[in-house]
Amino acid sequence: MNAAQGTVGSDPVILATAGYDHTVRFWQAHSGICTRTVQHQDSVSFLPRRPGSSGPSPRSAPGSGPADARTDLNGARSRVPTHPHVRPQLQQPQPPVGLISHPEHSSLTVCHRSRNLQCQRIFQVNAPINCVCLHPNQAELIVGDQSGAIHIWDLKTDHNEQLIPEPEVSVNSVHIDPDASYMAAVNSSGNCYVWNLTGGIGEEVTQLIPKTKIPAHNRYALQCKFSPDSTLLATCSADQTCKIWRTSNFSLMTELSIKSNNPGETSRGWMWDCAFSGDSQYIVTASSDNLARLWCVETGEIKREYSGHQKAVVCLAFNDSVLG
């Protein structure tokens, strides 16, 4: 992305934000101008992007009921972008199974897109589900729940593996990098766990090998996202920061903070969500002070602020890559 421009190739940059004011806002990323506002009946907890569509679709916050609790498989909590460095074996055709829902909050229902959303199977866990990530191989789902468990569900065989980084510490976000080399998870202790991934090709089940534990934040960690080039990992937290880590050694590269330098000013709230630009040079964040911000990853400089929400901005969708 060029911060001074709004398009890459012939496709417009897509930036959408949503939050507790029951609105979804669409922005010109380069200018900060809101071009469209959509009212939503509930607060929105995240904005998955539907493959092949022109923009994101809203998702109701947990507790709002099943009516809007469906999203495409590729867009569940974490977008899985196609990247030229992804191993060719992982670039499989998109399967007809394409929808996930969890209206009961402790189950996932996988439906068939080409059969009038016919329910194919249900994956039940013992605690409310916080996050879901699709492996780039399109065949495995990673599910994080409030009991601290991470489930690896093979969609082909229904086989389920489980790991628990910290018992009874809620897993709030999971993500796999586009190269399918790493998986990260963050929890309510503020810790970020990283695993190396092996397998996951053909009939081989993905194996997770512990890589490192990062004491990333001193309060709840809310989100983790790998960059499109797989060289960076971002974590967002209730401590008012978004931290960017190098995946070469998982050292801290940049800390983006909305903390006030004025001792008399109250907290500006949590950093809820983030998304990298296609070239991995910029990142957009959503926070409780009603703002989304565009930052330069390398310098930590704020390039743009997106102001218009009346309450906390808790999720966003950002795409500045040409869609195939």
C-alpha positions as a Markdown table, in Angstrom:
| # | Residue | x | y | z |
|---|---|---|---|---|
| 1 | Met | 0.0 | 0.0 | 0.0 |
| 2 | Asn | 1.1 | 3.5 | -0.7 |
| 3 | Ala | -0.1 | 5.7 | 2.1 |
| 4 | Ala | -0.6 | 8.6 | -0.3 |
| 5 | Gln | -2.8 | 6.6 | -2.7 |
| 6 | Gly | -6.0 | 4.7 | -2.3 |
| 7 | Thr | -5.8 | 2.0 | -4.9 |
| 8 | Val | -3.5 | -0.9 | -5.8 |
| 9 | Gly | -3.8 | -1.7 | -9.5 |
| 10 | Ser | -7.5 | -1.3 | -10.5 |
| 11 | Asp | -9.0 | -2.4 | -7.2 |
| 12 | Pro | -10.0 | 0.1 | -4.4 |
| 13 | Val | -8.6 | -0.3 | -1.0 |
| 14 | Ile | -11.2 | -1.8 | 1.3 |
| 15 | Leu | -11.2 | -0.6 | 4.9 |
| 16 | Ala | -14.2 | -1.2 | 7.2 |
| 17 | Thr | -14.6 | -0.7 | 10.9 |
| 18 | Ala | -17.3 | -1.6 | 13.3 |
| 19 | Gly | -18.0 | -1.5 | 17.0 |
| 20 | Tyr | -20.3 | -0.8 | 19.9 |
| 21 | Asp | -22.2 | 2.0 | 18.3 |
| 22 | His | -24.0 | -0.6 | 16.0 |
| 23 | Thr | -22.5 | 0.8 | 12.8 |
| 24 | Val | -20.2 | -0.5 | 10.2 |
| 25 | Arg | -18.2 | 2.3 | 8.5 |
| 26 | Phe | -16.4 | 2.1 | 5.1 |
| 27 | Trp | -13.4 | 4.5 | 4.6 |
| 28 | Gln | -11.1 | 5.9 | 2.0 |
| 29 | Ala | -8.0 | 4.5 | 3.6 |
| 30 | His | -5.7 | 7.2 | 2.0 |
| 31 | Ser | -7.8 | 10.2 | 3.0 |
| 32 | Gly | -9.6 | 9.1 | 6.2 |
| 33 | Ile | -13.0 | 10.0 | 4.7 |
| 34 | Cys | -15.9 | 7.8 | 5.6 |
| 35 | Thr | -17.8 | 6.9 | 2.4 |
| 36 | Arg | -20.6 | 4.8 | 3.8 |
| 37 | Thr | -22.2 | 4.0 | 7.2 |
| 38 | Val | -24.3 | 0.9 | 7.7 |
| 39 | Gln | -26.5 | 0.5 | 10.7 |
| 40 | His | -26.4 | -2.9 | 12.4 |
| 41 | Gln | -28.9 | -4.2 | 14.9 |
| 42 | Asp | -26.2 | -5.4 | 17.3 |
| 43 | Ser | -22.7 | -4.6 | 18.2 |
| 44 | Val | -20.3 | -6.2 | 15.8 |
| 45 | Ser | -17.5 | -8.4 | 17.1 |
| 46 | Phe | -15.5 | -8.9 | 13.9 |
| 47 | Leu | -15.6 | -8.3 | 10.2 |
| 48 | Pro | -14.5 | -11.4 | 8.2 |
| 49 | Arg | -14.0 | -10.8 | 4.6 |
| 50 | Arg | -15.8 | -13.0 | 2.2 |
| 51 | Pro | -13.6 | -14.4 | -0.6 |
| 52 | Gly | -14.5 | -13.0 | -4.0 |
| 53 | Ser | -16.7 | -10.3 | -2.6 |
| 54 | Ser | -16.2 | -6.6 | -2.7 |
| 55 | Gly | -16.1 | -6.1 | 1.1 |
| 56 | Pro | -16.6 | -7.5 | 4.6 |
| 57 | Ser | -19.7 | -8.8 | 6.1 |
| 58 | Pro | -20.8 | -7.9 | 9.7 |
| 59 | Arg | -20.9 | -10.4 | 12.4 |
| 60 | Ser | -22.9 | -9.9 | 15.6 |
| 61 | Ala | -21.2 | -9.8 | 18.9 |
| 62 | Pro | -21.4 | -12.9 | 21.1 |
| 63 | Gly | -24.7 | -13.1 | 22.9 |
| 64 | Ser | -26.7 | -11.5 | 20.2 |
| 65 | Gly | -28.2 | -14.7 | 18.8 |
| 66 | Pro | -27.8 | -16.9 | 15.8 |
| 67 | Ala | -29.3 | -14.7 | 13.1 |
| 68 | Asp | -26.0 | -13.2 | 11.9 |
| 69 | Ala | -23.7 | -15.8 | 13.4 |
| 70 | Arg | -22.5 | -17.2 | 10.0 |
| 71 | Thr | -19.5 | -16.4 | 8.0 |
| 72 | Asp | -17.4 | -17.9 | 5.2 |
| 73 | Leu | -14.9 | -20.5 | 6.1 |
| 74 | Asn | -12.0 | -18.4 | 4.7 |
| 75 | Gly | -13.1 | -15.4 | 6.8 |
| 76 | Ala | -13.7 | -16.8 | 10.3 |
| 77 | Arg | -12.0 | -14.4 | 12.7 |
| 78 | Ser | -8.8 | -14.4 | 10.6 |
| 79 | Arg | -8.5 | -13.8 | 6.9 |
| 80 | Val | -6.1 | -16.3 | 5.2 |
| 81 | Pro | -4.6 | -14.3 | 2.3 |
| 82 | Thr | -3.1 | -16.0 | -0.8 |
| 83 | His | 0.6 | -15.2 | -0.9 |
| 84 | Pro | 3.2 | -16.1 | -3.6 |
| 85 | His | 5.5 | -17.6 | -0.9 |
| 86 | Val | 2.9 | -20.1 | 0.3 |
| 87 | Arg | 4.0 | -23.7 | -0.5 |
| 88 | Pro | 2.2 | -24.8 | -3.7 |
| 89 | Gln | 0.8 | -27.9 | -2.0 |
| 90 | Leu | -1.2 | -25.6 | 0.3 |
| 91 | Gln | -2.8 | -23.7 | -2.6 |
| 92 | Gln | -5.7 | -26.1 | -2.9 |
| 93 | Pro | -8.9 | -25.3 | -4.6 |
| 94 | Gln | -11.5 | -23.7 | -2.4 |
| 95 | Pro | -13.8 | -26.4 | -1.0 |
| 96 | Pro | -17.5 | -26.3 | -1.3 |
| 97 | Val | -17.8 | -26.4 | 2.5 |
| 98 | Gly | -17.8 | -22.8 | 3.3 |
| 99 | Leu | -19.7 | -21.6 | 6.3 |
| 100 | Ile | -19.2 | -21.7 | 10.0 |
| 101 | Ser | -21.6 | -20.7 | 12.8 |
| 102 | His | -21.6 | -21.1 | 16.5 |
| 103 | Pro | -25.0 | -19.8 | 17.7 |
| 104 | Glu | -24.7 | -21.8 | 20.9 |
| 105 | His | -21.2 | -20.3 | 21.5 |
| 106 | Ser | -19.6 | -23.7 | 22.3 |
| 107 | Ser | -20.1 | -25.3 | 18.9 |
| 108 | Leu | -19.2 | -24.8 | 15.3 |
| 109 | Thr | -21.6 | -25.8 | 12.5 |
| 110 | Val | -20.0 | -26.3 | 9.1 |
| 111 | Cys | -22.4 | -26.0 | 6.2 |
| 112 | His | -22.2 | -26.6 | 2.4 |
| 113 | Arg | -22.4 | -23.4 | 0.3 |
| 114 | Ser | -23.6 | -25.1 | -2.9 |
| 115 | Arg | -26.4 | -27.0 | -1.1 |
| 116 | Asn | -28.5 | -24.2 | 0.4 |
| 117 | Leu | -26.2 | -24.0 | 3.4 |
| 118 | Gln | -27.0 | -27.7 | 4.3 |
| 119 | Cys | -25.5 | -28.5 | 7.6 |
| 120 | Gln | -22.6 | -31.0 | 7.2 |
| 121 | Arg | -21.3 | -31.5 | 10.7 |
| 122 | Ile | -21.1 | -29.9 | 14.1 |
| 123 | Phe | -18.0 | -29.5 | 16.2 |
| 124 | Gln | -18.8 | -29.3 | 20.0 |
| 125 | Val | -16.4 | -28.1 | 22.7 |
| 126 | Asn | -16.9 | -27.7 | 26.4 |
| 127 | Ala | -16.5 | -23.9 | 26.7 |
| 128 | Pro | -17.6 | -20.8 | 24.7 |
| 129 | Ile | -15.6 | -20.3 | 21.5 |
| 130 | Asn | -13.6 | -17.1 | 21.2 |
| 131 | Cys | -11.8 | -17.5 | 17.9 |
| 132 | Val | -11.5 | -19.6 | 14.7 |
| 133 | Cys | -8.8 | -19.7 | 12.1 |
| 134 | Leu | -8.6 | -21.7 | 8.9 |
| 135 | His | -5.3 | -23.4 | 8.0 |
| 136 | Pro | -4.1 | -22.3 | 4.5 |
| 137 | Asn | -4.5 | -26.0 | 3.4 |
| 138 | Gln | -8.3 | -25.4 | 3.6 |
| 139 | Ala | -8.7 | -28.6 | 5.5 |
| 140 | Glu | -8.1 | -27.8 | 9.2 |
| 141 | Leu | -9.8 | -25.4 | 11.6 |
| 142 | Ile | -8.0 | -24.0 | 14.7 |
| 143 | Val | -10.5 | -23.2 | 17.4 |
| 144 | Gly | -9.7 | -21.3 | 20.7 |
| 145 | Asp | -12.1 | -21.3 | 23.7 |
| 146 | Gln | -12.5 | -19.7 | 27.0 |
| 147 | Ser | -11.2 | -22.7 | 29.0 |
| 148 | Gly | -7.8 | -22.2 | 27.5 |
| 149 | Ala | -8.0 | -25.0 | 25.0 |
| 150 | Ile | -6.9 | -24.9 | 21.3 |
| 151 | His | -8.5 | -27.5 | 19.1 |
| 152 | Ile | -7.2 | -28.6 | 15.7 |
| 153 | Trp | -10.1 | -30.0 | 13.8 |
| 154 | Asp | -9.5 | -32.0 | 10.6 |
| 155 | Leu | -12.5 | -31.3 | 8.3 |
| 156 | Lys | -11.7 | -34.3 | 6.1 |
| 157 | Thr | -11.7 | -36.9 | 8.9 |
| 158 | Asp | -13.3 | -35.1 | 11.9 |
| 159 | His | -10.2 | -35.9 | 13.9 |
| 160 | Asn | -9.6 | -33.5 | 16.7 |
| 161 | Glu | -6.4 | -32.7 | 18.6 |
| 162 | Gln | -6.3 | -30.5 | 21.6 |
| 163 | Leu | -3.6 | -28.5 | 23.4 |
| 164 | Ile | -3.8 | -26.2 | 26.4 |
| 165 | Pro | -1.1 | -23.6 | 26.7 |
| 166 | Glu | -2.4 | -22.3 | 30.1 |
| 167 | Pro | -5.3 | -24.1 | 31.8 |
| 168 | Glu | -8.4 | -21.9 | 32.5 |
| 169 | Val | -6.8 | -18.9 | 30.7 |
| 170 | Ser | -9.0 | -17.8 | 27.9 |
| 171 | Val | -7.6 | -18.1 | 24.3 |
| 172 | Asn | -8.7 | -14.9 | 22.6 |
| 173 | Ser | -7.1 | -15.2 | 19.2 |
| 174 | Val | -5.3 | -17.7 | 17.0 |
| 175 | His | -3.7 | -17.2 | 13.6 |
| 176 | Ile | -1.6 | -19.1 | 11.1 |
| 177 | Asp | 0.9 | -17.2 | 8.9 |
| 178 | Pro | 0.4 | -17.4 | 5.1 |
| 179 | Asp | 3.4 | -19.6 | 4.6 |
| 180 | Ala | 1.9 | -22.1 | 7.1 |
| 181 | Ser | 5.2 | -22.1 | 9.0 |
| 182 | Tyr | 3.9 | -20.7 | 12.3 |
| 183 | Met | 0.8 | -20.6 | 14.5 |
| 184 | Ala | 0.3 | -18.0 | 17.2 |
| 185 | Ala | -2.2 | -17.7 | 20.0 |
| 186 | Val | -2.8 | -15.0 | 22.6 |
| 187 | Asn | -4.6 | -15.3 | 25.9 |
| 188 | Ser | -6.0 | -13.3 | 28.8 |
| 189 | Ser | -2.7 | -13.5 | 30.7 |
| 190 | Gly | -1.2 | -11.3 | 28.0 |
| 191 | Asn | 1.0 | -14.2 | 26.7 |
| 192 | Cys | 1.6 | -15.1 | 23.1 |
| 193 | Tyr | 2.4 | -18.7 | 22.2 |
| 194 | Val | 4.1 | -19.6 | 18.9 |
| 195 | Trp | 4.4 | -23.0 | 17.4 |
| 196 | Asn | 6.2 | -24.3 | 14.3 |
| 197 | Leu | 3.9 | -26.2 | 11.9 |
| 198 | Thr | 4.8 | -29.3 | 10.0 |
| 199 | Gly | 2.7 | -31.6 | 7.9 |
| 200 | Gly | -0.7 | -30.4 | 6.8 |
| 201 | Ile | -0.2 | -31.6 | 3.2 |
| 202 | Gly | -2.3 | -34.3 | 1.6 |
| 203 | Glu | -3.5 | -36.7 | 4.2 |
| 204 | Glu | -0.9 | -35.7 | 6.7 |
| 205 | Val | -2.3 | -34.0 | 9.8 |
| 206 | Thr | -0.7 | -30.7 | 10.9 |
| 207 | Gln | 1.8 | -31.2 | 13.8 |
| 208 | Leu | 2.5 | -28.3 | 16.2 |
| 209 | Ile | 6.0 | -28.0 | 17.7 |
| 210 | Pro | 6.3 | -25.4 | 20.5 |
| 211 | Lys | 8.5 | -22.5 | 19.3 |
| 212 | Thr | 8.4 | -19.8 | 22.0 |
| 213 | Lys | 6.3 | -18.1 | 24.6 |
| 214 | Ile | 6.3 | -14.3 | 24.5 |
| 215 | Pro | 5.2 | -12.3 | 27.6 |
| 216 | Ala | 3.7 | -9.8 | 25.2 |
| 217 | His | 1.5 | -7.7 | 27.3 |
| 218 | Asn | 0.7 | -7.0 | 31.0 |
| 219 | Arg | -3.0 | -7.1 | 30.5 |
| 220 | Tyr | -5.4 | -9.1 | 28.3 |
| 221 | Ala | -4.0 | -9.9 | 24.8 |
| 222 | Leu | -7.0 | -9.6 | 22.4 |
| 223 | Gln | -5.7 | -10.3 | 18.9 |
| 224 | Cys | -2.8 | -11.7 | 17.0 |
| 225 | Lys | -2.1 | -11.4 | 13.2 |
| 226 | Phe | 0.8 | -12.4 | 11.0 |
| 227 | Ser | 1.8 | -10.1 | 8.2 |
| 228 | Pro | 1.2 | -11.2 | 4.5 |
| 229 | Asp | 4.9 | -11.7 | 4.0 |
| 230 | Ser | 5.1 | -13.9 | 7.2 |
| 231 | Thr | 8.0 | -11.8 | 8.6 |
| 232 | Leu | 6.0 | -10.0 | 11.3 |
| 233 | Leu | 3.5 | -10.8 | 14.1 |
| 234 | Ala | 1.2 | -8.2 | 15.6 |
| 235 | Thr | -0.5 | -8.5 | 19.0 |
| 236 | Cys | -3.1 | -6.2 | 20.4 |
| 237 | Ser | -4.0 | -5.7 | 24.1 |
| 238 | Ala | -6.0 | -4.1 | 26.8 |
| 239 | Asp | -2.8 | -2.4 | 27.8 |
| 240 | Gln | -3.4 | 0.2 | 25.1 |
| 241 | Thr | -0.6 | -1.1 | 22.8 |
| 242 | Cys | -0.2 | -3.1 | 19.6 |
| 243 | Lys | 3.2 | -4.7 | 19.4 |
| 244 | Ile | 4.9 | -5.9 | 16.3 |
| 245 | Trp | 7.4 | -8.8 | 16.5 |
| 246 | Arg | 9.9 | -10.1 | 14.0 |
| 247 | Thr | 9.2 | -13.8 | 13.2 |
| 248 | Ser | 12.9 | -14.4 | 12.5 |
| 249 | Asn | 13.6 | -14.4 | 16.3 |
| 250 | Phe | 10.3 | -13.1 | 17.8 |
| 251 | Ser | 12.0 | -10.0 | 19.1 |
| 252 | Leu | 10.1 | -6.8 | 19.5 |
| 253 | Met | 10.3 | -4.5 | 16.5 |
| 254 | Thr | 7.8 | -1.7 | 17.1 |
| 255 | Glu | 5.4 | -0.8 | 19.9 |
| 256 | Leu | 2.3 | 1.2 | 18.8 |
| 257 | Ser | 0.7 | 2.9 | 21.8 |
| 258 | Ile | -2.4 | 5.1 | 22.3 |
| 259 | Lys | -1.4 | 5.8 | 25.9 |
| 260 | Ser | -1.6 | 9.5 | 26.8 |
| 261 | Asn | 1.4 | 11.5 | 27.8 |
| 262 | Asn | -0.8 | 13.7 | 29.8 |
| 263 | Pro | -0.9 | 12.4 | 33.5 |
| 264 | Gly | -4.3 | 13.9 | 34.0 |
| 265 | Glu | -5.9 | 12.2 | 31.0 |
| 266 | Thr | -7.9 | 9.0 | 31.6 |
| 267 | Ser | -7.1 | 5.8 | 29.7 |
| 268 | Arg | -7.9 | 5.7 | 26.0 |
| 269 | Gly | -9.0 | 2.1 | 26.3 |
| 270 | Trp | -8.0 | -1.1 | 24.6 |
| 271 | Met | -6.4 | -2.0 | 21.3 |
| 272 | Trp | -8.9 | -4.5 | 20.0 |
| 273 | Asp | -8.0 | -5.4 | 16.5 |
| 274 | Cys | -5.4 | -4.9 | 13.7 |
| 275 | Ala | -4.7 | -5.8 | 10.1 |
| 276 | Phe | -1.6 | -5.4 | 7.9 |
| 277 | Ser | -1.5 | -3.8 | 4.5 |
| 278 | Gly | -0.7 | -6.2 | 1.6 |
| 279 | Asp | 3.0 | -5.1 | 1.5 |
| 280 | Ser | 3.4 | -5.5 | 5.3 |
| 281 | Gln | 4.6 | -1.9 | 5.6 |
| 282 | Tyr | 1.5 | -0.5 | 7.3 |
| 283 | Ile | -1.0 | -1.7 | 9.9 |
| 284 | Val | -4.5 | -0.5 | 10.8 |
| 285 | Thr | -5.7 | -0.7 | 14.5 |
| 286 | Ala | -9.0 | -0.5 | 16.2 |
| 287 | Ser | -9.3 | 0.9 | 19.7 |
| 288 | Ser | -11.7 | 1.9 | 22.5 |
| 289 | Asp | -11.2 | 5.6 | 22.0 |
| 290 | Asn | -13.6 | 5.4 | 19.0 |
| 291 | Leu | -10.7 | 5.6 | 16.4 |
| 292 | Ala | -9.0 | 3.4 | 13.9 |
| 293 | Arg | -5.5 | 4.4 | 13.0 |
| 294 | Leu | -3.1 | 3.7 | 10.1 |
| 295 | Trp | 0.5 | 3.3 | 11.3 |
| 296 | Cys | 3.9 | 2.9 | 9.6 |
| 297 | Val | 5.2 | -0.5 | 10.8 |
| 298 | Glu | 8.8 | 0.5 | 10.8 |
| 299 | Thr | 8.7 | 3.9 | 12.5 |
| 300 | Gly | 5.5 | 3.5 | 14.5 |
| 301 | Glu | 4.3 | 6.8 | 13.1 |
| 302 | Ile | 0.5 | 7.5 | 12.8 |
| 303 | Lys | -0.2 | 8.2 | 9.1 |
| 304 | Arg | -4.0 | 8.5 | 9.4 |
| 305 | Glu | -6.8 | 8.6 | 11.9 |
| 306 | Tyr | -10.4 | 7.4 | 11.1 |
| 307 | Ser | -12.8 | 9.3 | 13.2 |
| 308 | Gly | -16.6 | 8.9 | 13.2 |
| 309 | His | -17.6 | 6.1 | 15.5 |
| 310 | Gln | -19.5 | 7.2 | 18.6 |
| 311 | Lys | -18.3 | 4.2 | 20.7 |
| 312 | Ala | -15.4 | 1.8 | 20.9 |
| 313 | Val | -14.1 | 0.4 | 17.5 |
| 314 | Val | -13.5 | -3.3 | 18.2 |
| 315 | Cys | -13.0 | -4.8 | 14.8 |
| 316 | Leu | -11.9 | -4.0 | 11.3 |
| 317 | Ala | -11.4 | -5.5 | 7.8 |
| 318 | Phe | -8.6 | -4.2 | 5.6 |
| 319 | Asn | -7.6 | -5.2 | 2.1 |
| 320 | Asp | -5.4 | -3.3 | -0.3 |
| 321 | Ser | -4.4 | -6.2 | -2.5 |
| 322 | Val | -5.7 | -7.0 | -6.0 |
| 323 | Leu | -8.2 | -9.8 | -5.7 |
| 324 | Gly | -7.7 | -12.7 | -8.1 |
